[in-house]
Amino acid sequence: MEPSMVVKQKFYRDYVLPLLNVEPADTNYGSFLEMGYMAWRLGITQSDLKRCRFVLAMCHEITMKWPIDSISLISTMMREYYKVHSRRSFGEKLYGDYRDAENADFKAAYLLNVYKVIFENDFRLWATIPYVYAEYILNAKTISGDLSQSVFLGASAKLKSISDSETLSRRGNLSDIVAGFDAKLRHAGAGHEDWELDDSGGIVFRVRDPRSGKLKSSINKTLSEFESDVVSCRRTIWVLHMGVIAYLNNNRVLSCEIHEQPTFKISEMRAYLEDFALDRGLRVARFECNIDRSQVSLGLCYSPNTEARGGTVRFGSGEAFDLVRIVTRSSYKNQILEVLEFLMQHFDRSRFPTVALDISDKTETVVASLVIKSNELSKVAADPGSGEMPALLVGQLPDDECVLITEHGVPLGHGKFIEKQLKEQGYEVMVEHCE
């Protein structure tokens, strides 16, 4: 079960905010909240945050040394991120299968494939920054060709370059940045499938000479030891990922120059839209897009989450606070406009679709059927946040309101004071004591 917003804000303050010089933009705040929640799930420590700061410093040195090429490099990374994120779900599914499996051979096979996905998918992307730093700054090699092509270099080559590089930096050893990753485990495991379970249920990895096939060594690990390696790898991916996006957040001028517009698959559009709409009290009941992306048929159903979350929120630190719930009422127009603005970000800017949109109330009764032409949606994409609803070819927006509840933690004992202030400002507020 997902934690409440106030709990995610706590994790955000603990793990993410220490790395940021400025608060993230509204459009990125949700992503940073999720990074905070993931940090808590992975058990991120102060040592890991120190590794993040090392990644931040590497990003700074790279952009200072190659101000033009670094834009192309990071733009390519961010475009690839959407594909990496989609493939990661396969690894998460395998990890769940590992947890559920009872047969030892199946458990080992699932975990080996989780390791492969993390290594070849996530690590290949996020290790790009330390690789470029190791190759072209520490080892002073000459860049031949387009620096952005480093993004597509194999994970094993990146790991070797980073692991073989030494740094006298006060930030620590560069090899610490890639903790948990071992090419020998990758190749002997789900790479070349040269492994087996011993009588005690542990995994035996056979390391062979790639040319002769001669056995060079064996690595023995229990399942729990190998699972610890996998968790260590996941922490490292968090560190590398967080370091890059924190750097972009802290350097808004550079961030504005990053060109990260990817080509989204239709299934990806729907997945992203579902999450975005749900945060605004809307459920995607239908999403159909033709192959040439000129027509979209969309159904949105008002699905308010107005039930207050009861119970007590507790943290291991013993921290206590008052929970303030603010009730927000917004017109259908504003909610629908935000959804349309978000959806248009996933289309080629030279060609937007015509959208046929059905809006349903919480009883799933259709209250409006709209058609919006592509030229009107191009105006929405060009000026997001303007508050101007595009002209409708067919239909009329309903006058009803959407009701949303957001949760905020405030210092213990301040809830009534905050409640009074907010009510004076016209807010509808509920306060609950938590500890």
LUMVEXDO-116168 format. One record per residue (C-alpha): residue number from 1; x, y, z. Coordinates in nm, 4 decimals, padded with zeros to 6 digits. Each point is the difference from the previous one (the first is absolute). Layout:
N
SITE tordo       xx       yy       zz
SITE   NUM        X        Y        Z
...
***
This chain:
435
SITE tordo       xx       yy       zz
SITE     1  00.0000  00.0000  00.0000
SITE     2  00.1323  00.3411 -00.0998
SITE     3  00.0756  00.2360  00.2915
SITE     4 -00.1922  00.3243  00.0364
SITE     5  00.1302  00.3255 -00.1411
SITE     6  00.1178  00.1238  00.3395
SITE     7  00.2131 -00.3123  00.0468
SITE     8  00.1568  00.0455 -00.3442
SITE     9  00.0721  00.3632  00.0890
SITE    10  00.1854 -00.1224  00.3077
SITE    11  00.2201 -00.2276 -00.2137
SITE    12  00.0500  00.2834 -00.2487
SITE    13  00.1300  00.2252  00.2796
SITE    14  00.2283 -00.2713  00.1355
SITE    15  00.1552 -00.1334 -00.3191
SITE    16 -00.0524  00.2415 -00.2895
SITE    17 -00.0141  00.3550  00.1335
SITE    18  00.3587 -00.0101  00.1385
SITE    19  00.1227 -00.0371 -00.3606
SITE    20 -00.2015  00.2904 -00.1445
SITE    21  00.1041  00.3650 -00.0054
SITE    22 -00.3451  00.1104 -00.1150
SITE    23 -00.3454 -00.1522  00.0345
SITE    24 -00.1023 -00.1976 -00.3102
SITE    25 -00.2492  00.1371 -00.2484
SITE    26 -00.3606 -00.1100  00.0512
SITE    27  00.0206 -00.2290 -00.3032
SITE    28  00.2970 -00.1864  00.1519
SITE    29 -00.1055 -00.0042  00.3653
SITE    30 -00.1854 -00.3311 -00.0305
SITE    31  00.3072 -00.1719 -00.1440
SITE    32  00.2155  00.1191  00.2889
SITE    33 -00.2637 -00.1190  00.2485
SITE    34  00.0190 -00.3460 -00.1562
SITE    35  00.3808  00.0067  00.0201
SITE    36 -00.0299  00.0740  00.3727
SITE    37 -00.2397 -00.2904  00.0496
SITE    38  00.2312 -00.2314 -00.1959
SITE    39  00.2962  00.1143  00.2104
SITE    40 -00.1817 -00.1043  00.3157
SITE    41 -00.0930 -00.3381 -00.1498
SITE    42  00.3615 -00.0635 -00.1031
SITE    43  00.1474  00.1120  00.3318
SITE    44  00.2034  00.2892 -00.1436
SITE    45  00.2590  00.1226  00.2523
SITE    46  00.2068  00.3138  00.0539
SITE    47  00.2837 -00.1804 -00.1761
SITE    48 -00.2231 -00.0417 -00.3053
SITE    49 -00.0892  00.3705  00.0078
SITE    50  00.3746  00.0726  00.0027
SITE    51  00.0299 -00.2117 -00.3159
SITE    52 -00.2826  00.2087 -00.1511
SITE    53  00.1977  00.3164  00.0667
SITE    54  00.2950 -00.1589 -00.1805
SITE    55 -00.2243 -00.0558 -00.3047
SITE    56 -00.1147  00.3632  00.0239
SITE    57  00.3642  00.1107 -00.0008
SITE    58  00.0772 -00.2185 -00.3024
SITE    59 -00.2934  00.1507 -00.1892
SITE    60  00.1329  00.3471  00.0817
SITE    61  00.3528 -00.0771 -00.1227
SITE    62 -00.1277 -00.1564 -00.3217
SITE    63 -00.2295  00.2933 -00.0828
SITE    64  00.2765  00.2498  00.0806
SITE    65  00.2513 -00.1812 -00.2232
SITE    66 -00.2362 -00.0650 -00.2914
SITE    67 -00.2904  00.2473  00.0256
SITE    68 -00.1418 -00.0853 -00.3432
SITE    69  00.0677 -00.3731 -00.0177
SITE    70 -00.1308 -00.0523  00.3530
SITE    71 -00.3430  00.1313 -00.1054
SITE    72 -00.0155 -00.2617 -00.2750
SITE    73  00.1252 -00.2660  00.2425
SITE    74 -00.2582  00.0659  00.2717
SITE    75 -00.2781  00.0549 -00.2551
SITE    76  00.0698 -00.3460 -00.1417
SITE    77  00.0009 -00.1487  00.3498
SITE    78 -00.3356  00.1534  00.0857
SITE    79 -00.1535 -00.1168 -00.3277
SITE    80  00.1222 -00.3531  00.0685
SITE    81 -00.1351  00.0157  00.3546
SITE    82 -00.3578 -00.0519 -00.1164
SITE    83  00.0955 -00.3279 -00.1699
SITE    84  00.2083 -00.1089  00.2990
SITE    85 -00.2903  00.0741  00.2335
SITE    86 -00.2334 -00.2167 -00.2094
SITE    87  00.2439 -00.2947 -00.0055
SITE    88  00.0618  00.0324  00.3738
SITE    89 -00.3564 -00.1154  00.0667
SITE    90  00.1056 -00.3402 -00.1342
SITE    91  00.2750 -00.0155  00.2617
SITE    92 -00.2450  00.0995  00.2744
SITE    93 -00.2356 -00.2779 -00.1123
SITE    94  00.2861 -00.2517  00.0133
SITE    95  00.0902  00.1177  00.3494
SITE    96 -00.3571 -00.0638  00.1089
SITE    97  00.0159 -00.3464 -00.1596
SITE    98  00.3208 -00.0676  00.1941
SITE    99 -00.1717  00.0927  00.3239
SITE   100 -00.2982 -00.2247 -00.0740
SITE   101  00.1891 -00.3035 -00.1345
SITE   102  00.0539 -00.3001  00.2262
SITE   103  00.2231 -00.2120 -00.2244
SITE   104  00.3688  00.0880  00.0586
SITE   105  00.0960 -00.0313 -00.3698
SITE   106 -00.2817  00.2344 -00.0995
SITE   107  00.0921  00.2487  00.2717
SITE   108  00.3632  00.0056 -00.1189
SITE   109 -00.1016  00.0360 -00.3674
SITE   110 -00.2378  00.2877  00.0772
SITE   111  00.2604  00.1833  00.2070
SITE   112  00.2709 -00.0456 -00.2653
SITE   113 -00.2298  00.1560 -00.2574
SITE   114 -00.0800  00.2898  00.2336
SITE   115  00.3749  00.0604  00.0241
SITE   116  00.0284 -00.0086 -00.3804
SITE   117 -00.2793  00.2561 -00.0481
SITE   118  00.1483  00.2377  00.2567
SITE   119  00.3468 -00.0382 -00.1513
SITE   120 -00.0777  00.0199 -00.3716
SITE   121 -00.2958  00.2379  00.0206
SITE   122  00.0296  00.2425  00.2929
SITE   123  00.3762 -00.0082  00.0560
SITE   124  00.0835  00.0401 -00.3688
SITE   125 -00.1882  00.3308  00.0024
SITE   126  00.0784  00.1531  00.3378
SITE   127  00.3681 -00.1031  00.0049
SITE   128  00.0564  00.2288 -00.3003
SITE   129  00.0987  00.3009  00.2133
SITE   130  00.2663 -00.1787  00.2125
SITE   131  00.1233 -00.1760 -00.3163
SITE   132  00.0520  00.3286 -00.1854
SITE   133  00.1636  00.1446  00.3110
SITE   134  00.2354 -00.2990  00.0300
SITE   135  00.0906 -00.0238 -00.3684
SITE   136  00.0333  00.3614 -00.1055
SITE   137  00.0792  00.1910  00.3191
SITE   138  00.1898 -00.2357  00.2299
SITE   139  00.1693 -00.2016 -00.2754
SITE   140  00.0139  00.3018 -00.2348
SITE   141 -00.0881 -00.2008 -00.3108
SITE   142 -00.0844  00.1856 -00.3179
SITE   143 -00.3656  00.0046 -00.0997
SITE   144 -00.0459 -00.1446 -00.3472
SITE   145 -00.3393  00.0671 -00.1494
SITE   146 -00.3215  00.0961  00.1741
SITE   147  00.0205 -00.0063  00.3804
SITE   148 -00.3710 -00.0822  00.0224
SITE   149  00.0650 -00.3422 -00.1556
SITE   150  00.1593 -00.0986  00.3317
SITE   151 -00.3559 -00.0533  00.1218
SITE   152 -00.0274 -00.3101 -00.2212
SITE   153  00.3307 -00.1585  00.1002
SITE   154 -00.0402 -00.3392  00.1683
SITE   155 -00.0383 -00.0246  00.3758
SITE   156  00.3046 -00.2287  00.0406
SITE   157  00.2311  00.2456 -00.1773
SITE   158 -00.1250  00.2832  00.2187
SITE   159  00.0418 -00.2033  00.3175
SITE   160  00.3574 -00.0966 -00.0916
SITE   161  00.1013  00.3581 -00.0763
SITE   162 -00.1498  00.1325  00.3239
SITE   163  00.1346 -00.2821  00.2175
SITE   164  00.3516  00.0270 -00.1457
SITE   165  00.0176  00.3755  00.0553
SITE   166  00.1422  00.1414  00.3189
SITE   167 -00.0698  00.3445  00.1359
SITE   168  00.1699  00.1867  00.2782
SITE   169 -00.3075  00.2150  00.0455
SITE   170 -00.1146  00.0693  00.3544
SITE   171 -00.3368 -00.1284 -00.1157
SITE   172  00.1312 -00.3579  00.0069
SITE   173  00.0877 -00.2690 -00.2509
SITE   174 -00.1789 -00.0036 -00.3320
SITE   175 -00.0487 -00.3762  00.0341
SITE   176 -00.2276  00.0677  00.3007
SITE   177 -00.2459  00.1559 -00.2445
SITE   178 -00.0702 -00.3426 -00.1562
SITE   179 -00.0349 -00.2047  00.3195
SITE   180 -00.1776 -00.3331 -00.0474
SITE   181  00.0754 -00.0489 -00.3694
SITE   182  00.2309 -00.2830 -00.1099
SITE   183  00.0391 -00.0932 -00.3669
SITE   184  00.1067 -00.3528  00.0984
SITE   185 -00.3350 -00.0631  00.1670
SITE   186 -00.1826  00.1491 -00.2954
SITE   187  00.1772 -00.2121 -00.2629
SITE   188  00.0074 -00.3279  00.1927
SITE   189 -00.3612  00.0527  00.1053
SITE   190 -00.2738  00.0990 -00.2450
SITE   191  00.2622  00.0953 -00.2602
SITE   192  00.1619 -00.3342 -00.0853
SITE   193 -00.2136 -00.2111  00.2363
SITE   194  00.3089 -00.1644  00.1497
SITE   195 -00.1297 -00.0510  00.3514
SITE   196 -00.1631 -00.2633  00.2164
SITE   197 -00.1303 -00.0548  00.3509
SITE   198  00.2179 -00.1952  00.2414
SITE   199 -00.1292 -00.2471  00.2586
SITE   200 -00.0524  00.2776  00.2548
SITE   201 -00.2179  00.2017 -00.2393
SITE   202  00.2671  00.2611 -00.0749
SITE   203  00.0866  00.1268 -00.3486
SITE   204  00.3323 -00.0996 -00.1576
SITE   205  00.1112  00.2444 -00.2713
SITE   206  00.2665 -00.1354 -00.2396
SITE   207  00.2339  00.2641 -00.1402
SITE   208  00.1632 -00.1109 -00.3255
SITE   209  00.2526  00.1391 -00.2437
SITE   210 -00.2115  00.1529 -00.2816
SITE   211  00.2374 -00.1279 -00.2690
SITE   212  00.0927 -00.3512  00.1113
SITE   213 -00.2947 -00.0840  00.2260
SITE   214  00.2444 -00.1096  00.2698
SITE   215 -00.1326  00.0282  00.3562
SITE   216  00.1792  00.2858  00.1731
SITE   217 -00.1848  00.0103  00.3327
SITE   218 -00.3286 -00.0611  00.1752
SITE   219 -00.2060  00.2316  00.2149
SITE   220 -00.2280 -00.1439  00.2654
SITE   221 -00.2885  00.1965  00.1437
SITE   222 -00.3032 -00.0917  00.2029
SITE   223 -00.3341  00.1240 -00.1311
SITE   224 -00.0204  00.2531  00.2826
SITE   225  00.3525  00.1269 -00.0791
SITE   226 -00.0865  00.0386 -00.3666
SITE   227 -00.3257  00.1748  00.0878
SITE   228  00.2061  00.2450  00.2095
SITE   229  00.2108  00.0654 -00.3117
SITE   230 -00.3186  00.0725 -00.1955
SITE   231 -00.1226  00.2435  00.2666
SITE   232  00.3433  00.1675 -00.0023
SITE   233 -00.0294  00.0391 -00.3783
SITE   234 -00.3441  00.1564  00.0373
SITE   235  00.1409  00.2490  00.2513
SITE   236  00.2775  00.0856 -00.2439
SITE   237 -00.2516  00.0612 -00.2795
SITE   238 -00.1916  00.2312  00.2343
SITE   239  00.3222  00.1890  00.0768
SITE   240  00.0955  00.0432 -00.3673
SITE   241 -00.3532  00.0938 -00.1069
SITE   242 -00.0545  00.2389  00.2893
SITE   243  00.3356  00.1685 -00.0580
SITE   244 -00.0841  00.0838 -00.3608
SITE   245 -00.3526  00.1291  00.0562
SITE   246  00.1075  00.1965  00.3090
SITE   247  00.2697  00.1675 -00.2110
SITE   248 -00.2544  00.0940 -00.2660
SITE   249 -00.2344  00.1349  00.2665
SITE   250  00.2789  00.2102  00.1522
SITE   251  00.1046  00.1399 -00.3387
SITE   252 -00.3182  00.1315 -00.1561
SITE   253  00.1755  00.1798 -00.2866
SITE   254  00.1643 -00.3234 -00.1119
SITE   255 -00.3214 -00.1938  00.0593
SITE   256 -00.1883  00.2296 -00.2387
SITE   257  00.2472 -00.0904 -00.2751
SITE   258 -00.0445 -00.3740  00.0441
SITE   259 -00.1972 -00.1497 -00.2870
SITE   260 -00.1625 -00.3109  00.1407
SITE   261 -00.3057 -00.0363 -00.2235
SITE   262 -00.0140 -00.3738 -00.0771
SITE   263 -00.2310 -00.1899 -00.2297
SITE   264 -00.2561 -00.1556  00.2305
SITE   265 -00.1750 -00.3260 -00.0702
SITE   266 -00.3787  00.0142  00.0304
SITE   267  00.0078 -00.2348  00.2993
SITE   268  00.2490  00.2333  00.1732
SITE   269 -00.2235  00.3003 -00.0652
SITE   270 -00.2910 -00.1742  00.1682
SITE   271  00.2066 -00.1124  00.3012
SITE   272  00.1371  00.3509  00.0645
SITE   273 -00.3403  00.1598 -00.0583
SITE   274 -00.1712 -00.2356  00.2456
SITE   275  00.2359  00.0995  00.2829
SITE   276 -00.0256  00.3698 -00.0816
SITE   277 -00.3805  00.0018 -00.0239
SITE   278 -00.0468 -00.2009  00.3189
SITE   279  00.1829  00.2686  00.1983
SITE   280 -00.2650  00.2406 -00.1266
SITE   281 -00.3002 -00.2102  00.0969
SITE   282 -00.0508 -00.1446 -00.3478
SITE   283  00.0182 -00.3596 -00.1232
SITE   284  00.0910 -00.0858 -00.3594
SITE   285 -00.2918 -00.2191 -00.1068
SITE   286  00.1047 -00.0124 -00.3665
SITE   287  00.3112  00.0900 -00.1965
SITE   288  00.0234 -00.0860 -00.3682
SITE   289  00.2457  00.1490 -00.2459
SITE   290  00.0353 -00.0941 -00.3663
SITE   291  00.3375 -00.1031 -00.1411
SITE   292  00.0746  00.3285 -00.1777
SITE   293 -00.0968  00.1823  00.3249
SITE   294 -00.2401  00.2360 -00.1695
SITE   295 -00.3058 -00.1074  00.2029
SITE   296 -00.0435 -00.0622  00.3739
SITE   297 -00.3150 -00.1321  00.1657
SITE   298  00.0125  00.0724  00.3729
SITE   299 -00.2411 -00.0720  00.2837
SITE   300  00.0473  00.1670  00.3407
SITE   301 -00.2098 -00.0900  00.3025
SITE   302 -00.0187  00.2177  00.3110
SITE   303  00.1421 -00.2235  00.2738
SITE   304  00.0438  00.2066  00.3172
SITE   305  00.2108 -00.1270  00.2891
SITE   306 -00.1798  00.1983  00.2679
SITE   307  00.0167 -00.2617  00.2740
SITE   308  00.2295  00.1240  00.2770
SITE   309  00.2742 -00.2437  00.0948
SITE   310 -00.0407 -00.0933  00.3645
SITE   311  00.2456 -00.1547  00.2403
SITE   312  00.3300  00.1192  00.1335
SITE   313  00.3147  00.0686 -00.1999
SITE   314  00.3104 -00.1116  00.1881
SITE   315  00.3684  00.0334 -00.0813
SITE   316  00.2801 -00.1933  00.1659
SITE   317  00.1559  00.3246  00.1170
SITE   318 -00.3016  00.0650  00.2220
SITE   319 -00.0760  00.3153 -00.1966
SITE   320 -00.3503  00.1334  00.0621
SITE   321 -00.2035  00.2510 -00.1971
SITE   322 -00.3485  00.1257 -00.0738
SITE   323 -00.1542 -00.1073 -00.3282
SITE   324 -00.1799  00.2748 -00.1924
SITE   325 -00.2306 -00.1035 -00.2824
SITE   326 -00.0936  00.2735 -00.2439
SITE   327 -00.3124 -00.0461 -00.2097
SITE   328  00.0390  00.1482 -00.3468
SITE   329 -00.2857  00.0606 -00.2393
SITE   330  00.0837  00.0486 -00.3647
SITE   331 -00.2154  00.0324 -00.3088
SITE   332 -00.0107 -00.2760 -00.2581
SITE   333  00.1482  00.2529 -00.2394
SITE   334  00.3228  00.0379  00.1997
SITE   335  00.0431 -00.3738  00.0563
SITE   336 -00.0704 -00.0898 -00.3627
SITE   337  00.2302  00.2744 -00.1255
SITE   338  00.2892 -00.1311  00.2110
SITE   339 -00.0574 -00.3501 -00.1357
SITE   340 -00.0022  00.1269 -00.3598
SITE   341  00.3184  00.2027  00.0562
SITE   342  00.1714 -00.3072  00.1442
SITE   343 -00.1191 -00.2272 -00.2799
SITE   344  00.1230  00.2365 -00.2731
SITE   345  00.3533 -00.0178  00.1451
SITE   346  00.0126 -00.3575 -00.1303
SITE   347 -00.0622  00.0858 -00.3645
SITE   348  00.2261  00.1279 -00.2744
SITE   349 -00.0157  00.3805  00.0190
SITE   350 -00.0355  00.0243 -00.3746
SITE   351 -00.3155 -00.2110 -00.0036
SITE   352 -00.2621 -00.0126  00.2720
SITE   353 -00.3095 -00.2232 -00.0087
SITE   354 -00.3683  00.0773 -00.0045
SITE   355 -00.1470 -00.1166  00.3330
SITE   356 -00.3489 -00.1389  00.0571
SITE   357 -00.0603  00.0194  00.3764
SITE   358 -00.2820 -00.1452  00.2111
SITE   359 -00.0293  00.1254  00.3593
SITE   360 -00.1907 -00.2085  00.2569
SITE   361 -00.1071  00.0828  00.3538
SITE   362  00.0632 -00.2248  00.3010
SITE   363 -00.3028 -00.2131 -00.0914
SITE   364  00.1722 -00.0630 -00.3379
SITE   365 -00.2738  00.1912 -00.1828
SITE   366  00.1344  00.1946 -00.2982
SITE   367 -00.0599  00.3698  00.0659
SITE   368  00.1867  00.1433 -00.2994
SITE   369  00.1320 -00.1166 -00.3372
SITE   370  00.2568  00.2339 -00.1518
SITE   371  00.2058  00.0172 -00.3169
SITE   372  00.3125  00.2174 -00.0103
SITE   373  00.1887  00.0566 -00.3252
SITE   374  00.3762 -00.0372 -00.0298
SITE   375  00.0632  00.3690 -00.0736
SITE   376 -00.1684  00.0951  00.3289
SITE   377  00.2049 -00.2562  00.1936
SITE   378  00.3203  00.1376 -00.1536
SITE   379 -00.0844  00.3283  00.1772
SITE   380 -00.0378 -00.1881  00.3294
SITE   381  00.3416 -00.1617 -00.0476
SITE   382  00.1620  00.3307 -00.0930
SITE   383 -00.1272  00.1829  00.3082
SITE   384 -00.0471 -00.2448  00.2900
SITE   385 -00.1300  00.1483  00.3210
SITE   386 -00.1800  00.2824 -00.1789
SITE   387 -00.3362 -00.1133  00.1356
SITE   388 -00.1563  00.0418 -00.3430
SITE   389 -00.2177 -00.2907 -00.1042
SITE   390  00.0294 -00.0736 -00.3739
SITE   391 -00.2998  00.0706 -00.2201
SITE   392 -00.2297 -00.3022 -00.0234
SITE   393 -00.1121 -00.1250 -00.3385
SITE   394 -00.2780 -00.2043  00.1628
SITE   395 -00.1526  00.0048  00.3488
SITE   396  00.0122  00.2130  00.3124
SITE   397  00.1833 -00.0451  00.3305
SITE   398 -00.2151 -00.0705  00.3078
SITE   399 -00.0111  00.2584  00.2793
SITE   400  00.0567 -00.2575  00.2774
SITE   401  00.2916  00.0021  00.2439
SITE   402  00.2642 -00.2608  00.0838
SITE   403  00.0813 -00.0479  00.3705
SITE   404  00.3539 -00.1007  00.1061
SITE   405  00.1697 -00.0432  00.3381
SITE   406  00.3723  00.0644  00.0519
SITE   407  00.1851 -00.0867  00.3218
SITE   408  00.2680  00.2102  00.1701
SITE   409  00.2018 -00.0688  00.3144
SITE   410  00.0565  00.2982  00.2317
SITE   411  00.1893  00.0219  00.3333
SITE   412 -00.1759 -00.1650  00.2908
SITE   413 -00.2349  00.2404  00.1771
SITE   414 -00.0165  00.2420 -00.2949
SITE   415 -00.2935 -00.1691 -00.1715
SITE   416 -00.2740  00.2152  00.1519
SITE   417  00.1955  00.3185 -00.0713
SITE   418  00.0588 -00.1032 -00.3634
SITE   419 -00.3645 -00.1036 -00.0272
SITE   420 -00.1152  00.3425  00.1197
SITE   421  00.2322  00.1792 -00.2432
SITE   422 -00.1075 -00.2116 -00.2958
SITE   423 -00.3691  00.0384  00.0793
SITE   424  00.0444  00.3770  00.0165
SITE   425  00.1452 -00.0224 -00.3498
SITE   426 -00.3083 -00.1873 -00.1168
SITE   427  00.1318 -00.3572  00.0044
SITE   428 -00.2042 -00.2991  00.1125
SITE   429  00.2221 -00.1824  00.2509
SITE   430  00.0050 -00.3143  00.2151
SITE   431  00.2641 -00.0538  00.2730
SITE   432  00.1038 -00.3270  00.1634
SITE   433  00.2649 -00.0554  00.2671
SITE   434  00.2629 -00.2592 -00.0954
SITE   435  00.3056 -00.1398  00.1756
***
